[in-house]
Amino acid sequence: MSQKAKEKNRFLAAQQAAEAEIISLQQLNEKDKEGQAEVLAVHRELVSSRSFSDSVMTFINKDHANAEAAVEYTVNEIVSMLVLLENDYMRQRAVNIKEIGNRLLRHLRITKT
């Protein structure tokens, strides 16, 4: 298996682990109708986003990067665009993207080969 394929598989495994973690947290916070439950729903949507995944995979393919570098690059690119917006809602999404990036990086460190 090529190094690119290994890194893609590591990312996909981290993505699945992060989503499973978020689902577990959502189940624990079912009764919290506003606060944490809403944030977790956004996190779950973002972590499973096809466009986010595609960006990470493209970076791995193009730059022969490891999964960690691809996640960091993708997060930084998205955050840099969102923080420039004047809309508070979109700026808050930048915070969510950073949190998702940290969650993915934590799972990637666990699976480091």
C-alpha positions as CSV (number, residue, x, y, z in Angstrom):
1,M,0.0,0.0,0.0
2,S,1.3,3.4,-0.9
3,Q,2.1,6.1,1.7
4,K,-0.7,8.2,0.3
5,A,-3.2,5.4,0.7
6,K,-2.0,4.8,4.3
7,E,-2.4,8.5,5.1
8,K,-5.9,8.7,3.5
9,N,-6.9,5.6,5.5
10,R,-5.6,7.2,8.7
11,F,-7.6,10.3,8.0
12,L,-10.8,8.3,7.3
13,A,-10.3,6.3,10.5
14,A,-9.8,9.5,12.5
15,Q,-12.8,11.0,10.9
16,Q,-15.0,8.0,11.8
17,A,-13.6,7.9,15.3
18,A,-14.3,11.7,15.7
19,E,-17.9,11.3,14.4
20,A,-18.5,8.3,16.8
21,E,-17.1,10.4,19.7
22,I,-19.4,13.2,18.8
23,I,-22.4,10.9,18.6
24,S,-21.6,9.5,22.0
25,L,-21.4,13.0,23.4
26,Q,-24.7,13.9,21.7
27,Q,-26.4,10.9,23.4
28,L,-25.1,12.1,26.8
29,N,-26.4,15.6,26.1
30,E,-29.8,14.7,24.7
31,K,-31.7,16.6,27.3
32,D,-29.7,19.8,26.7
33,K,-31.8,21.3,24.0
34,E,-29.8,24.5,23.4
35,G,-26.2,24.7,24.6
36,Q,-23.9,21.8,24.1
37,A,-26.3,19.7,22.0
38,E,-26.4,22.4,19.3
39,V,-22.6,22.7,19.2
40,L,-22.2,19.0,18.9
41,A,-24.7,18.9,16.0
42,V,-22.6,21.4,14.2
43,H,-19.4,19.5,14.9
44,R,-20.9,16.3,13.6
45,E,-22.0,18.0,10.4
46,L,-18.6,19.6,9.9
47,V,-16.5,16.5,10.7
48,S,-18.5,14.4,8.2
49,S,-18.5,17.2,5.6
50,R,-17.6,15.9,2.1
51,S,-16.0,19.2,1.2
52,F,-13.8,19.0,4.2
53,S,-12.8,15.4,3.5
54,D,-12.2,16.2,-0.2
55,S,-9.9,19.1,0.8
56,V,-7.8,16.9,3.1
57,M,-7.6,14.1,0.5
58,T,-6.6,16.6,-2.2
59,F,-3.8,17.9,0.0
60,I,-2.5,14.4,0.8
61,N,-2.5,13.6,-3.0
62,K,-1.0,16.8,-4.2
63,D,1.6,17.5,-1.6
64,H,2.4,14.0,-0.5
65,A,1.6,15.2,3.1
66,N,0.7,13.1,6.1
67,A,-2.8,13.2,7.4
68,E,-1.9,15.6,10.2
69,A,-0.4,18.2,7.9
70,A,-3.4,17.9,5.5
71,V,-5.9,18.4,8.4
72,E,-3.9,21.4,9.7
73,Y,-3.7,22.9,6.2
74,T,-7.4,22.5,5.5
75,V,-8.5,23.8,8.9
76,N,-6.2,26.9,8.5
77,E,-7.5,27.6,5.0
78,I,-11.1,27.4,6.1
79,V,-10.6,29.4,9.3
80,S,-8.6,32.2,7.4
81,M,-11.6,32.7,5.1
82,L,-14.2,32.6,7.8
83,V,-12.6,35.1,10.2
84,L,-12.5,37.7,7.5
85,L,-16.3,37.7,7.2
86,E,-18.3,40.3,9.0
87,N,-21.1,37.8,9.9
88,D,-20.8,36.6,13.6
89,Y,-22.4,33.3,12.7
90,M,-19.7,32.5,10.2
91,R,-16.9,33.6,12.5
92,Q,-18.3,31.2,15.1
93,R,-18.0,28.5,12.5
94,A,-14.3,29.2,12.4
95,V,-14.1,28.3,16.1
96,N,-16.0,25.1,15.3
97,I,-13.6,24.2,12.5
98,K,-10.7,24.7,14.8
99,E,-12.3,22.4,17.4
100,I,-13.0,19.7,14.7
101,G,-9.4,20.0,13.6
102,N,-8.1,19.5,17.1
103,R,-10.4,16.5,17.6
104,L,-9.2,14.9,14.3
105,L,-5.6,15.6,15.2
106,R,-6.1,13.9,18.5
107,H,-7.4,10.8,16.8
108,L,-4.6,10.9,14.3
109,R,-2.0,10.9,17.0
110,I,-3.6,7.8,18.5
111,T,-3.3,6.0,15.1
112,K,0.2,7.2,14.3
113,T,2.2,4.5,12.6
